[in-house]
Amino acid sequence: MPVVDQRSFRVKVPALWRQVFPIGIVLTAVFRVGSWISGQPFSWPSTVPFALAAGAIVLAFYVLRPVQAGPRGLNVLSRLGHRRWVAWSDVTDVQFGHRQPLEPALRIADRQGRVHWIPRHTQNLRTLQQMAVQFGGAAHPLAVALETPLCDAPS
């Protein structure tokens, strides 16, 4: 297999929408109830501006927050969304879990005891698995975790 430069693996847009939209609805409702409690008349938010704002957030997450992988290792997210490079050799364990209530993900532990996340609905997980084999070996925890396809079906 030829050596591959760094690649980006983006989360599927419908999966991002399923995360952003419900959270936005709840936050908007809480804000409106808070305004109502403080004496203002209650009204539901206009759906068009809300949908446009949610769409902009989804697009920003899609473009700006891909998981990246290459010979150096993985560039993955912490629970709070901070990005960090993890060398292939530093990955000690990979398990399935939830980074946030609406986001199933692969939980990656490193030698320093830090936890990183790869969203389950990331595109091209088979390619990521091949890269884990190429750079970390067939017994690499991520390669083993991704041996069974998670979500290659269209969403």
BELPE-V704669 format. One record per residue. RES is the residue in three letters. PHI is phi in whole degrees, -180 to 180 (* if undefined). PSI is psi in whole degrees, -180 to 180 (999 if undefined). OMEGA is omega in whole degrees, -180 to 180 (NA if undefined). Layout:
BEGIN
[[RES & PHI & PSI & OMEGA] [RES & PHI & PSI & OMEGA]]
END
This chain:
BEGIN
[[MET & * & 128 & -179] [PRO & -70 & 152 & 179] [VAL & -68 & 134 & -177] [VAL & -107 & 139 & 173] [ASP & -71 & -180 & 179] [GLN & -59 & 137 & 178] [ARG & -126 & 152 & 177] [SER & -103 & 140 & 178] [PHE & -124 & 109 & -175] [ARG & -94 & 153 & 176] [VAL & -80 & 141 & -180] [LYS & -62 & 138 & -176] [VAL & -58 & -45 & 179] [PRO & -60 & -35 & 178] [ALA & -67 & -41 & 177] [LEU & -63 & -42 & 180] [TRP & -61 & -42 & 180] [ARG & -64 & -21 & 177] [GLN & -89 & -46 & -173] [VAL & -72 & -45 & -173] [PHE & -62 & -50 & 180] [PRO & -64 & -39 & 179] [ILE & -64 & -42 & 178] [GLY & -63 & -42 & 179] [ILE & -61 & -46 & -179] [VAL & -63 & -46 & -180] [LEU & -63 & -40 & 179] [THR & -65 & -43 & 179] [ALA & -63 & -42 & 178] [VAL & -62 & -43 & 178] [PHE & -61 & -45 & -180] [ARG & -66 & -39 & 178] [VAL & -66 & -40 & 177] [GLY & -60 & -41 & 177] [SER & -64 & -40 & 180] [TRP & -64 & -41 & 179] [ILE & -64 & -34 & -180] [SER & -81 & 5 & 172] [GLY & 107 & -2 & 178] [GLN & -84 & 154 & 178] [PRO & -67 & 144 & -179] [PHE & -81 & 136 & 173] [SER & -152 & 145 & 176] [TRP & -75 & 150 & 179] [PRO & -68 & 153 & 176] [SER & -68 & 132 & -174] [THR & -74 & -30 & -178] [VAL & -66 & -52 & 177] [PRO & -61 & -37 & 179] [PHE & -63 & -46 & 180] [ALA & -63 & -39 & 178] [LEU & -64 & -43 & 179] [ALA & -64 & -44 & 178] [ALA & -63 & -41 & 177] [GLY & -63 & -39 & 178] [ALA & -65 & -40 & 178] [ILE & -65 & -45 & 178] [VAL & -59 & -47 & 180] [LEU & -61 & -42 & 179] [ALA & -64 & -44 & 177] [PHE & -62 & -41 & -178] [TYR & -63 & -45 & -175] [VAL & -80 & -42 & -169] [LEU & -94 & -12 & -172] [ARG & -126 & 44 & 178] [PRO & -76 & 152 & 168] [VAL & -73 & 140 & 179] [GLN & -123 & 148 & 179] [ALA & -144 & 149 & 179] [GLY & -170 & -170 & -179] [PRO & -58 & -32 & -178] [ARG & -72 & -31 & -178] [GLY & 145 & -151 & -177] [LEU & -113 & 140 & 171] [ASN & -108 & 102 & -171] [VAL & -125 & 175 & -174] [LEU & -101 & 147 & 169] [SER & -86 & 178 & 178] [ARG & -60 & -34 & -179] [LEU & -88 & 2 & 177] [GLY & 94 & 6 & 177] [HIS & -76 & 141 & -179] [ARG & -93 & 143 & 179] [ARG & -151 & 140 & 175] [TRP & -82 & 134 & 176] [VAL & -125 & 122 & 178] [ALA & -66 & 148 & 179] [TRP & -55 & -40 & -177] [SER & -72 & -17 & -180] [ASP & -85 & -14 & -180] [VAL & -74 & 122 & -178] [THR & -109 & -25 & -176] [ASP & -157 & 143 & 175] [VAL & -133 & 126 & 179] [GLN & -134 & 163 & 176] [PHE & -91 & 140 & -180] [GLY & -166 & -158 & 179] [HIS & -130 & 121 & 177] [ARG & -71 & -40 & 174] [GLN & -138 & 165 & -175] [PRO & -52 & -36 & -177] [LEU & -103 & 15 & -175] [GLU & -130 & 92 & 174] [PRO & -66 & 144 & -173] [ALA & -156 & 169 & 171] [LEU & -92 & 125 & 180] [ARG & -94 & 119 & -176] [ILE & -112 & 122 & 177] [ALA & -102 & 143 & 178] [ASP & -115 & 177 & -177] [ARG & -62 & -26 & -180] [GLN & -84 & 1 & 179] [GLY & 84 & 7 & 179] [ARG & -83 & 154 & 179] [VAL & -114 & 136 & 179] [HIS & -129 & 164 & -173] [TRP & -135 & 142 & 169] [ILE & -122 & 118 & -180] [PRO & -57 & 140 & -179] [ARG & -61 & -32 & -176] [HIS & -92 & 30 & 176] [THR & -73 & 139 & 180] [GLN & -74 & 152 & 174] [ASN & 60 & 44 & 179] [LEU & -65 & -26 & 177] [ARG & -65 & -39 & 177] [THR & -66 & -40 & 177] [LEU & -63 & -40 & 178] [GLN & -64 & -41 & 178] [GLN & -64 & -38 & 178] [MET & -67 & -38 & 178] [ALA & -63 & -40 & 177] [VAL & -66 & -45 & -177] [GLN & -62 & -45 & -173] [PHE & -99 & -21 & -178] [GLY & -116 & -13 & -179] [GLY & 97 & 162 & -177] [ALA & -65 & -26 & -179] [ALA & -92 & 5 & 180] [HIS & -60 & 137 & -177] [PRO & -55 & -38 & 179] [LEU & -71 & -39 & 178] [ALA & -61 & -42 & 179] [VAL & -67 & -44 & -179] [ALA & -64 & -32 & -177] [LEU & -94 & 7 & 177] [GLU & -61 & -36 & 177] [THR & -93 & 121 & -180] [PRO & -58 & 136 & -179] [LEU & -94 & -47 & -172] [CYS & -158 & 53 & 178] [ASP & -80 & -10 & 177] [ALA & -72 & 146 & 179] [PRO & -62 & 145 & 178] [SER & -110 & 999 & NA]]
END
